Amino acid sequence: MRVPDEDKGLQVNMANKLYRIGIVGASSLAGKELSDELAESLLATSNVVLLDDEEDAAGQVTTAGEEPAFIQRIESESFERMDFVFFTGDAEITRRHWQEARRAGASIVDLTYALEREKDVLVLSPWVNEALGERARGREPDLRTPAVVAAHPAAVMLAMIAARLSARMEIASVAATVLEPASEHGRAAMDEMHQQTVSLLSFQSLPREQYDAQVSFNLLPTLGEGARVRLGPTERRIRSEYAGFSDGALPPLALQMVQAPVFHGYVVSVLVELRKPATVKEVEGALEGDHIDLVTGASEPPSNLSAAGQEDIMVRVMGDFEEAERGTRFWLWMASDNLKLAALNAIACAAELRRLRPSGKVQ
């Protein structure tokens, strides 16, 4: 992962210190991905403790990076001497234990969105703040910040491209369709999509506990009334985070969520309309920079498969005009590994928290 020059000094300091890090919800998909990414980051020398409150998770043998590790059940003393605690599992577990971690003096990063409405908690994406530059003022944690919520991966994707483009061009509108993967809602959602596929191929009735609808071999903008997976809250979260990143500095977003019959990876189709004509090359030039991988027309287009395991957001730019060299409407086809993007953003959030008090803890 490319590191901005101004952050290298901070990251060297982080690398030289042995931190104690807790991952709550370590048995979840997000927890496992975060554990793997920590092992590849400049926090790799840290002591990582895997925690969970689920009865069937405690005692499981898993890995932290490449090292074998046990998942421990959360106890009253679990957060003692923790520098960072990442909450990655069930939102209710986060609500139950985050104050314990806070009282223990840990810097808290929430990947479950349970704390997004708590007082003074900040929704954060350092990547987006970097792209916004001065327009991101007031969106950085301070010593009064009790915790940060790592921004939703799709909100990061959309805000990144809007911030880059609006810094160089005047944007009239942005409209996006986000294709939601099953893994964004955990193993139960993935298992039900798999079971639906098997059931359809064998002409059996479909399990519907998670989706209350057929999602295998299907695309849906809404799910059944009894579904545990809900697209509405996710859509509202993305809208809110996108608008909140810069308090109105980004162009307004028109958004639709669609449940896709895929297990992993976000794909987003975005229509950007500029106020003045530009070329595809000019739009690509505005998007260039850290965390965005531009895919030209000579290569295969981005997909949830090609994005798997990739750190950057993959983007292809296409003009919505025929033979003219310049135009005002452009299609952006984007893809990213949703779990990896969430984990990398969470680690970047931890770096921002540690920047506040490099010799102590954020209270």
C-alpha positions in Angstrom: 0.0 0.0 0.0 1.4 3.4 -1.0 2.0 5.7 2.0 1.9 9.5 1.7 5.2 11.1 2.5 3.7 13.2 5.4 2.5 10.0 7.1 5.8 8.1 6.9 7.2 9.6 10.0 4.1 8.7 12.0 4.1 5.1 10.6 7.8 4.6 11.4 7.0 5.5 15.0 4.0 3.1 15.0 6.1 0.3 13.6 8.8 0.8 16.3 6.3 0.3 19.2 4.8 -2.9 20.3 1.0 -2.2 20.7 -1.6 -4.3 22.4 -4.6 -4.6 20.0 -8.0 -6.2 20.6 -10.3 -7.4 17.8 -13.8 -7.9 19.2 -15.8 -10.2 16.9 -12.7 -12.0 15.7 -14.7 -14.9 14.3 -16.6 -12.6 11.8 -15.6 -12.1 8.2 -14.6 -8.5 9.0 -12.6 -9.6 12.1 -10.7 -12.3 10.1 -9.9 -9.8 7.3 -8.7 -7.2 9.8 -6.5 -9.6 11.6 -4.9 -10.6 8.3 -4.4 -6.9 7.2 -2.9 -6.0 10.6 -0.2 -8.7 10.0 0.7 -7.0 6.8 0.6 -3.4 8.1 3.1 -1.4 10.1 1.3 -2.6 13.2 2.5 -6.2 12.4 4.7 -6.3 15.5 1.8 -5.7 17.8 0.3 -8.1 20.2 -3.1 -8.9 18.8 -5.7 -10.5 21.1 -8.8 -12.1 19.4 -12.0 -11.7 21.4 -15.6 -12.7 20.9 -18.8 -12.8 22.9 -20.4 -15.6 20.9 -20.5 -18.9 22.8 -19.5 -21.0 19.8 -16.6 -18.7 18.9 -14.7 -18.7 22.2 -12.0 -21.3 22.1 -11.8 -21.6 18.4 -8.4 -21.9 16.9 -7.8 -19.5 14.0 -4.9 -17.3 12.8 -3.7 -13.8 13.4 -1.8 -13.2 10.2 0.1 -16.4 9.7 0.3 -17.3 13.4 -2.1 -19.6 15.1 -4.3 -18.0 17.8 -7.2 -18.7 20.1 -10.3 -16.6 20.2 -10.9 -15.7 23.8 -14.3 -15.0 25.4 -14.7 -11.3 26.6 -14.2 -10.9 30.3 -14.2 -7.9 32.6 -10.4 -7.6 32.4 -10.1 -8.3 28.6 -9.4 -4.6 27.7 -6.8 -3.9 30.3 -3.6 -2.3 28.8 -5.2 -2.2 25.3 -3.9 0.5 22.9 -6.5 -0.1 20.3 -9.8 -2.1 20.2 -11.5 -2.8 16.9 -15.1 -3.9 17.0 -15.9 -6.1 14.0 -18.7 -8.5 14.8 -22.3 -8.0 16.0 -23.5 -4.5 16.6 -25.1 -5.5 19.9 -21.7 -6.8 21.2 -20.2 -3.4 20.3 -22.9 -1.6 22.3 -22.4 -4.0 25.2 -18.6 -3.6 25.5 -17.4 -0.4 24.0 -17.6 1.7 27.2 -15.5 -1.0 28.9 -12.8 -0.6 26.3 -13.1 3.2 26.6 -12.7 3.2 30.4 -9.6 1.0 30.0 -8.1 3.8 27.9 -8.1 2.1 24.5 -8.6 3.9 21.2 -11.8 2.5 19.7 -12.5 1.8 16.0 -16.0 0.5 15.2 -16.6 -1.4 12.0 -20.1 -2.5 13.0 -21.7 1.0 12.8 -23.2 0.5 16.3 -21.7 3.8 17.6 -22.5 6.1 14.7 -25.2 7.9 16.7 -23.2 8.2 19.9 -22.3 11.7 21.1 -19.0 13.0 19.7 -18.2 9.7 17.8 -16.8 10.5 14.4 -17.4 8.6 11.1 -14.0 8.6 9.5 -12.1 7.8 6.3 -8.5 9.2 6.3 -8.4 8.3 2.6 -11.3 10.6 1.9 -9.9 13.4 4.1 -6.7 13.2 2.1 -8.6 13.5 -1.2 -10.6 16.4 0.2 -7.6 18.4 1.5 -8.7 21.6 3.1 -12.3 20.8 2.5 -12.1 18.1 5.2 -11.6 20.6 8.0 -13.5 19.6 11.1 -13.6 15.9 10.1 -10.6 14.8 12.1 -10.6 13.2 15.6 -9.5 15.2 18.6 -9.0 14.4 22.3 -12.7 14.6 22.9 -13.5 11.9 20.4 -14.5 8.8 22.3 -14.4 6.5 19.3 -14.4 6.5 15.5 -16.6 4.6 13.1 -14.7 3.4 10.1 -16.7 4.7 7.1 -18.7 2.3 4.9 -16.7 0.9 2.0 -19.2 2.1 -0.6 -19.3 5.6 0.9 -15.5 5.7 0.8 -15.5 4.6 -2.9 -18.1 7.3 -3.9 -16.5 10.1 -1.8 -13.0 9.4 -3.1 -14.0 9.8 -6.8 -16.3 12.8 -6.1 -13.5 14.5 -4.1 -10.9 13.9 -6.7 -13.1 15.1 -9.6 -14.6 18.1 -7.8 -11.1 19.4 -7.0 -10.3 19.7 -10.7 -13.7 20.0 -12.4 -17.2 21.5 -11.7 -19.7 18.7 -11.2 -23.4 19.1 -12.0 -24.6 15.7 -10.6 -23.5 12.3 -9.4 -25.8 9.2 -9.6 -24.7 5.8 -8.4 -26.0 2.2 -8.4 -24.3 0.1 -5.7 -24.4 -3.7 -6.1 -24.4 -5.2 -2.6 -22.5 -8.5 -2.0 -23.6 -11.1 0.5 -20.4 -10.9 2.5 -21.2 -7.4 3.6 -23.8 -9.0 5.9 -21.7 -11.8 7.3 -21.5 -15.6 7.0 -25.2 -16.2 7.6 -26.1 -14.2 4.5 -23.4 -15.9 2.4 -24.6 -19.3 3.6 -28.2 -18.6 2.6 -27.2 -17.4 -0.8 -25.2 -20.6 -1.3 -28.1 -22.7 0.0 -30.5 -21.0 -2.3 -28.3 -21.7 -5.3 -28.1 -25.4 -4.4 -31.8 -25.6 -3.7 -32.7 -24.0 -7.1 -30.5 -26.4 -9.0 -32.1 -29.4 -7.3 -35.6 -28.0 -7.5 -36.1 -27.7 -3.7 -37.7 -25.0 -1.6 -35.5 -21.9 -0.8 -34.3 -20.9 2.6 -35.4 -17.3 3.2 -34.4 -16.5 6.8 -31.8 -13.8 5.9 -33.3 -12.3 2.7 -37.0 -13.3 2.7 -36.6 -13.4 -1.1 -34.8 -15.2 -3.8 -31.4 -13.5 -4.2 -29.6 -16.3 -6.0 -29.6 -15.7 -9.8 -31.5 -12.5 -9.1 -31.1 -8.7 -8.7 -33.4 -6.9 -6.2 -33.7 -3.2 -5.1 -35.6 -4.3 -2.0 -35.9 -7.5 0.1 -38.8 -9.3 1.8 -40.5 -7.8 4.8 -39.2 -10.5 7.1 -35.6 -10.2 5.9 -32.8 -9.8 8.4 -30.6 -8.2 5.7 -31.9 -4.7 5.1 -30.8 -2.5 2.1 -32.6 0.6 3.4 -30.4 1.3 6.4 -27.2 0.6 4.3 -28.4 3.1 1.7 -29.2 5.8 4.4 -25.8 5.2 6.0 -23.9 5.7 2.6 -25.9 8.8 1.9 -25.3 10.2 5.4 -21.6 9.5 5.4 -21.0 10.8 1.9 -22.8 14.1 2.8 -21.0 14.3 6.2 -17.5 13.9 4.9 -17.2 17.5 3.9 -20.4 19.2 5.1 -21.7 19.9 1.6 -18.4 20.4 -0.3 -19.0 17.2 -2.4 -21.7 17.3 -5.1 -25.1 15.9 -4.1 -25.5 12.1 -4.6 -28.4 10.2 -6.2 -28.1 6.6 -4.9 -29.8 3.2 -5.4 -28.8 0.0 -3.7 -29.3 -3.4 -5.4 -28.7 -6.8 -3.8 -26.5 -8.7 -6.2 -26.2 -12.5 -6.4 -22.5 -12.4 -5.6 -20.7 -13.4 -2.4 -17.9 -10.9 -2.3 -16.9 -7.5 -3.6 -18.6 -4.2 -4.3 -19.3 -3.1 -7.9 -20.7 0.5 -8.4 -21.9 2.1 -11.6 -21.7 5.9 -11.4 -22.9 8.6 -13.9 -21.1 11.9 -13.5 -22.3 15.0 -15.3 -19.9 17.9 -15.6 -20.8 21.5 -16.2 -18.1 21.9 -18.8 -17.0 19.4 -21.5 -13.9 17.2 -20.9 -12.2 14.2 -22.4 -11.9 10.7 -20.9 -8.1 11.4 -20.4 -8.9 14.6 -18.4 -11.3 12.7 -16.1 -8.8 9.9 -15.6 -6.1 12.5 -14.8 -8.3 14.1 -12.2 -8.9 10.6 -10.6 -5.2 9.6 -10.4 -3.6 9.2 -7.0 -3.2 6.9 -4.1 -5.9 4.3 -3.5 -7.4 4.4 -7.0 -6.3 2.0 -9.7 -7.3 3.3 -13.1 -8.2 0.6 -15.6 -8.0 1.7 -19.2 -10.1 0.5 -22.1 -7.3 -1.9 -23.2 -7.7 -4.0 -20.1 -10.5 -6.2 -18.8 -13.1 -4.0 -16.9 -13.1 -4.0 -13.1 -15.2 -6.7 -11.4 -15.9 -8.1 -8.0 -13.6 -11.0 -9.0 -10.7 -8.9 -10.3 -10.9 -6.7 -7.2 -10.7 -9.6 -4.8 -7.5 -9.2 -2.7 -6.7 -5.8 -4.2 -6.0 -2.8 -1.9 -7.0 -0.1 -4.3 -10.4 0.9 -5.7 -10.5 -0.1 -9.4 -12.1 2.4 -11.8 -12.8 2.5 -15.5 -13.9 5.8 -17.1 -16.2 5.8 -20.2 -17.6 8.8 -22.0 -21.4 8.9 -22.6 -21.1 10.5 -26.0 -20.6 9.0 -29.4 -17.8 10.1 -31.7 -17.0 13.5 -30.1 -13.7 13.8 -28.3 -15.3 15.8 -25.4 -18.5 15.6 -23.5 -20.1 16.3 -20.1 -21.4 12.9 -19.2 -19.1 10.1 -18.0 -19.7 6.5 -16.7 -17.4 5.3 -14.0 -17.4 1.5 -13.4 -15.8 0.8 -10.0 -15.0 -2.4 -8.0 -13.4 -3.1 -4.7 -12.8 -5.8 -2.2 -15.4 -4.8 0.5 -13.8 -6.6 3.4 -10.2 -5.5 2.6 -11.2 -1.9 2.0 -13.0 -1.9 5.3 -10.0 -3.3 7.1 -7.5 -0.9 5.5 -9.7 2.0 6.3 -10.0 0.8 10.0 -6.2 0.6 10.3 -5.9 4.1 8.8 -8.4 5.3 11.4 -6.2 3.8 14.1 -3.2 5.7 12.8 -5.2 8.9 13.0 -6.2 8.2 16.6 -2.6 7.4 17.5 -1.4 10.6 15.9 -3.2 12.6 18.7 -1.2 11.2 21.6 1.8 9.2 20.4 3.0 8.7 24.0 -0.3 7.9 25.6 -3.9 6.8 24.9 -6.9 8.7 23.5 -9.3 9.1 26.4 
